[in-house]
Amino acid sequence: MVEEAIKNGEGKLGKGGSLIVFTGEKTGRSPKDKHVVKEKNTEGKIWWENNRPMSTDHFDTLHKDMLEHQKGKRGYSQALQASINTSEFFNIEVTTELAWHSLFIRHLLKVPSEEKLSIFEPDFKILNYPSFFSDPDRHGCVSSTTIAINFEKKLVLICGTGYAGENKKSVFTLLNFLLPERSTMPMHCSANHAISNQDDVALFFGLSGTGKTTLSADPDRVLIGDDEHGWSDTGVFNIEGGCYAKTINLSYKDEPQIFSTTEKFATVIENMNYDPTDRSLKFSDSSITENMRCAYPISYIKNSSKSGNGGLPKNIILLTCDAFGVLPPVARLDAAEAVFYFLSGFTSKVAGTEEGIKEPVPTFSTCFGAPFMPQKPEVYGQLLWNKISSSEPNCWLLNTGWSGGRYGEGKRISIELTRKILKFILSNKEEFQIRSDQFFNFAVPVEIEGVPKNLLNPRANWGDETKYDNAATELRSMFVKNFHQFSSINEKVDSIYNRLKNA
């Protein structure tokens, strides 16, 4: 596939045999261009407030026009799999116009064994033709870019975008619809476990740019996966077979394992400027996009899990990138708080992850992945409540955003300090001194080795406490306003909402 991509003029060979490519105009996901076909078998289950409907006729016309466009042109097909538990797989046939897209999705999903390949029958098919542009009038869409899912016909259509991430997120969207039917929770999270204990599993929920990949790639723990997982009655499993890491300001010192993958054979280097004399990458050059990335098989991480499986979670960590500078860097959550903040999905979309995002934008992305959630949020919230109630993990909020002021005034919490906080979390201490946050009632550790005490108390870390109080009041009101949309999970979760509402 590397040879094909270079022969086609799709990319250049980078250091170590990596493949340097550029996605064109679209350098991030296009969530507003995602559609789900409205048909009777699934209509009642889809969260239509979050998913644009498309008629069957429009979908069929789009499909026919895409096939006509591609007729007589070279294409690439991969027979791949995504895990649906620790031993079963979902078969996916991915057909792409670009060779490097085919290489990308081969990295990100799982390659069947020879035995399974010989009897391979796709459960779903994906067609991706970037050079075909949809017509809103003819195809019932909103722009020249379309990602359309038809659950009845078991088909995904992608056109008008060269951004490869649409391929993998389409698969995740499929499993977000299918796995709850099996009482398995699909999760937009990374996961790892202790080297000596496969049952000491940590989950890291979060949107792109909050630290999922960085924090889970810990040399002292085994990486299960960096982005998409399932939680069944027997444990956690990686849906995918590869990693898709952001590379903006990536350094060997801070993230040696991820950095090393950028010089390995067939790693896809996406939207990065480079020195033409030696093809060395310019990690601090964001002139193309902040959302520069690399895609590689998970086996390129030395301490990655060969099975992609772990036991039941011992720690659940909800990552947030708070651009208000209000939330503490860490807080212990009870089960009701964990579900409340999971459904809220508060973070900041960081620059480049979506079209039009140039600086951090505070947002509520339900379940830390609203663009990929086809069912109603309460389905996933109830699943999380059930899973936490049965296995009783420790739950945490970990803020990787700003402190000492909002974005533009304060300073982003360093990865070094976040790692020290994470070490404290994963130490599984039973007893530690806490204080109660006056605005959100969080249980915040008073002291963590190597972490400045004023960082653990954001109000004290601001130069003006009145400005902090105003910002915290504003953010609390945003939480209340956002949570009003959800139906009740249970009284305990409702009590968190009522407590903030009446504060």
N, C-alpha and C positions, 0 to 999 in steps of 0.2 A: 504493500500500500504506500510506503514511503517512496518507492521508485515510481509508482503510478502518479502520485501527486506531483513529484518533481518533473516527470515527463510531460504532464499536462500543464505545467506552468502555474500550479496552485500554490507552491511554496518553495522554500530554499532549505538546503541541508545546513543545520546548525552544528555547534560544537558537540562532539560525542555522538553524532548521528541523529540529533533531534531534528524535528521538522518545524521550520518557522513559517507561520501562515498569518494571513490577515482576513478578517471577516467582512470587510467593506463597510458600508454605511452603518449597519447594525452591529454595535459592539457590546450589546447586552440583550437581555430578554425583552420581549414585547408582550407584556401581560394583557394589555388592552386589546390585543389582536387574537386572543384565544377564544375559541367557540366550542360548544358542546351541542351535538345534534339533538333536537328535541323529538323524542319518539316515546311511544306509550310505555314500553317496558322499563324505562329508567326515569321518565319524566318526574315522578313523584319523589325521587331520591336526590335529585340534583339541587344544589344550593344556587338557585337562579339569580339571587342578588349579587353573586360573585362570579357567575359564569354566563357569558353571552350565548344566547340560543342561536342555532342555525337550523333551517329547515332541511328535511331529507332531500328535497329537490335541489336546493342550492348546493348541498354537499355533493350530490351525484354529479351536478354540472361541473363543480370544481374538480372533482376526481377525473371526469372525462377529459376536461381541458388540460389538466396536468399531464395525463398519459399521452394526449395528442402532442403536447409541447415536447415531451421527452422522446417521442418516437424517432428511431434511427440514430439516437445519441447514445454515447457510452454511459453506463451506470454501474453501480456496485451494490451487491447484496451481501448481507451478513446474517447468518443464522445464529442468534444469540439467546441468552437466558437472563432472567432476573429471579432471585430467590423469593419464594413465598412462604417458606419456613426453613428449618435447618436441613431439610432433605428433599424438598420439592421445588420445582422451578416453573417459571412462566416463560413459554417460548415466544420469541419476538423476531420477526423477519424485518430487517431494516434495509431499505433500498434508498441509496443516495445518489445524487448527481455528481458530487465531489468525492474524489478518492480520500482526501484528508478527513472528511466527515465520516467516511466508513471506518477509517483508522481510529478516529476519536471514539466512536460508539463501541468499537471492538475493545478499546481500553476500558471504557466505563461500564460495560455490561460483562457478562460471564460467557466464556467460550465453552460450548458443550463438549463432552467427551466424545471420542470417536464412536462409541456405542450409541450414545444419545443422538449424535448427529445423523447416524444412519437411519434413524426412525423419526427424525425431526418433522413435526407438523406445527406450524405457527398458531399460537393462541391469538395473536394480534399482529398486524402489519403496520409499518410506518413507511410513508413515502415522503422524501424530502428533496425538493427541487428549488434551490435558491434563485435560479434565473427565471422562474415563472412568477409573474406578479398577478395577484388576484384583483378582480374588478368588483368593487362594492355593489354596483347595480346588478351585475350578472350573477355574483356568487353570494349575495346576502351577507357580506362582511363589512368591515369598517375602513379598511385601507388595502394597500397593495401587498401587505404582509398578512398571512393567515396561518394559524395553527388550529386545526379543526379535528375533534375527536368524535367518532361515531361508535358508540358502545355496541349497538346492534350489529353493525357490519364488521366490527372488530378491526377498525382501520383508523389511522391517524394521518392527516395530510398537513405538510409543512411547506410553505412557499414564501418567496419574497424576502428571505433573510439568510445571511451566511453565518449567523451566530450559532455555533455548534451546540451550545447549551440547551437549545430548544429540543434537541433529540433526547437527551437524558431526562429532562424535566417532563417530557411527554410520557415517558415510561413511568415516572414517579406518580404522575397524575392518574394513570391507569390503575396502579396498585393502591393509590389512596381511595379509589372507588371500590376495588375488589377485596382488599384485605379485611376491612371491617366485617364483611359478610362471613368471614372465617373466625371472628372474635380475635383477630390479630390487629395490633395497632401499627399503622404505618407512621413513620416519624421522620421529619426533616431534622436530622441530628447526626452528629458523629458519635463514635463509640470506641472505647478501649477497655482493656482489663489488665489487672496486675500480672506481672510476668510469672509469678509463682501460683497464681490463683485465678482461674478462668471465671470463677463466680464473683470476683470483685470487679464488677462492670460499672463503668461510668458513662452516662449519656450526656451529650452536649447539644441541646436544642438551640437553634438560632438561625437568623437570616444570613444571607451572604454578607461577609465583611465583619461579622461579630466575633469570629475567632474559632469556629467549629474545626476547621482543618488544622490550624496552627496549634490549638491547645490539645487536640487529640493525638497529634503526631509527637508523642512524648517518648524520648529514648528509654525512659525507665518503665514504660508500660507497653503492652502489645496493642497495636492498632487493629480494630475490627473493621472500621470503615470511616470515611470522612464526611458523608453527606446524607445517605438515605438508608434507613433500617426498619426492621419490623420487630415487634415484641409479641411473642406468642406465649402460651402457657409454660413452655419449657425453657425459654430464654430469648436472647437478642440475636438477630442475624443481619448480616449486611446484604441488602438487596442487590448492590452493585459489585463490580469486580475491579474498580479503579478509582482514581482520585482526580479532582478538578480543582486545583489550588490557585488562589489569587497570588500574583507575583509582584505586585506593586511594592517597592522598597524591600523586597525579599533579600535576606543576607545569610551568608553561611554561619555567621556568629549566632544569630538568633534562631534560625530554623535550618540547621545543617542538613537534615534528611530531605526536606522538600527542596532546598536549594540544589542538592546533588542530583535530583531527578531531572533538572533542566539541562543536564549534559549527558543524559542517557539515551541510548538508541530508541528512536521512534516516539519519544515524548513529543507531544504536540505543543508547540509554543505559539500562543495565540495573541496577536495584536501587541507585540513587543518590538520596540526599536532595537537595533543592534549595530555594532561596529562592523562595517563591510570588510575590513582588513582581516579580522580573525573570527567574525561572527559572535563575538562576546555580547551578551545581552545587557541592555541598559535598564536596570531594574528601577531606577529613580526617574526615568523619562516617561511621563504620563501624557505626552503630547497627542498620542493616538486615543488613549482611554485610560481611566483609572482602573478599569476592569480587565487589565491584562491577566492572562492565565496560562497554566500549563496542565495538560491532561496526560496521565500515565497509569499503567497497571499498578494495582496496590502492592504487588510483589516488589516494586522498586523501592518500597520502604522496608528497610532491613528487618525491623521488628514487627512486621505486619502478621496478622493471623492467617495461617494457611487454610483454615476451615471457614473463616468469616463468621464464626459463631462464638457466643459467650453465654454465661448463665444469666439469671435474672438480675436486673440493675440493683446495685447497692447505693449509687448516688445518681440523682437526676439534677442536671445543672441547666437552668434556663439562662441563656446568654442574652444580654441586651446591650446595645450601644446607645447610651443615653446622651443625646446632644444637648439636653437641658442642663446637664451637670448636677442633677438633683439626687438621683438614686445613689445609695451607698455602693461601694465596689463589691460587697458581698452581703447576703442576708440568708438566714436559715428560714425555710418555709415549711408550714404544715401541709397536709394533703389538700385541704380546701384552698389555701393560698396558691399552691402549685397549679391546681386546675384553673383558678381565677387568672393567674398571670400567663398560663399557657394559652387559654382562650383569648386573652387580651393581645398577646404577641407583640408587646411594645418594644420598639427598637428605633433605630434610625437607618433609613436606606442610605448606604454610603455611595459616594460618587461612582458612577459608571455601571453599577449592577443592572440598572434599567435605563432605557432611553430617556434622556432629558434630566437625569440626576447629576448635578454638578457639584453639590456639597451636601453634607448630611441633612436629611429631612426626617424629622420625627414622624413616626407612623405606627399604626396598629395593624399588624399582619397576623390575622387569626391563626392560632396553632403554629406560629412562627413559619408560615408557609402558605398564606391564603391563596396565592396564584395557582397552587397545585392541589387545592382541596375541592374536589367536585361534590362531595356530600356536605350536609349541613354541619356547622361547627360543633353542635351539641353531640353529634355522633362521636367525634374524636375526643371531646371533653369527657363524655361518659366512659369511653374506653380507658382514658387515662385514670379517671377516678377508680375504676374497677381494678386496673393493674396495680396502682399504688396501694389500694386497700388490701389486696391479696399478698403483695410481697414486701410492703412497708420499707421502701428505700428512703434514704435521706434526700431531701429536696432543697435546692439552693437557687437563689438569683445571683448571677455573676455579671456585674456591669463592666464592660470593656470600653465604655465611652469616656465622657469628659468629667473633670472634677475641678473645683475652684472657680467655676463659672460655666456658662453655657458655651457652645461652640463659637469660636471667635474671641472669647474672653478667657475661658479656662484652658486647661491642658488635658490632652487625652491621657488616660491611665496607661503607663508603659507596660509592654508585654512582660518585662522582667518582674514588675510588681504583681501583675496578674498571675504569673506562674507561681509566685510565692503564696498567693491566696489559694490557688488551686492545690498546691501541695498540702496546705492546711485542710482543705476540704477532703482530699483523698486520704488523709491520715486517719480518718474515721474516729476522731476523738469524741468520746461520749459526753464529756463535761468541759465547758468553757464559759467564761463570763460573757454576758450579752447585755446590750442596752436596747430599749424599744424606740424605734424611729417615731418621732412625734407626728409625722404626716401620713405615714403608711403602716405604722405599727409593726414594721419588720423587726425580727430578732437579729440584731447586728452584733457580730463579735467585737469585743472591746479591744482586743489585742491579738495580733498575729505576728509571729516572728519575722523580722525583716521588713515589715510594712509600717510606714509612718502612722502614728495614731490619728493625726488630723485627717488623713486620707479616709480612714474608716468612719469619720464623722463629717460628711460633706458640708454641713452647715458651718462648722468651725473652719473649714478649708476655704470658704468664700471670704473675700475681703469685706463684703457688706452683707450682714446676716439678714437685713430687711429685704434685699434683692433676692436672696436665697428663698426666704419665706414666700415671696410673691411667685417665684418660679415654681416652687414646690406645690403651692396652692393651684397654680395653673395646670400643672401636670396631673395632679390628683383629680381635678375636674374633667380633664381629658379622659382619664381612665373610666370615670363614672359615666360620662356621655357615651363612650364606646361600648361599654358592657351592657348598656340598656337594650341592645339589639338581640341579646341571646335569651333563649328560653331557659327555664330553671333546670339545673343538673340535680341539685339537692339543697336542703336548707343550709348546710354548712358553707357551701360555695356562695349562696345568696347572702349569707351573713357578712362575707368580705365586702361584697358590693354595697350592702346597706351601711356598713361601718364607714366606708369611704364617702358615701353619699351624704351621710348625716354628720360628718366631721365638721 
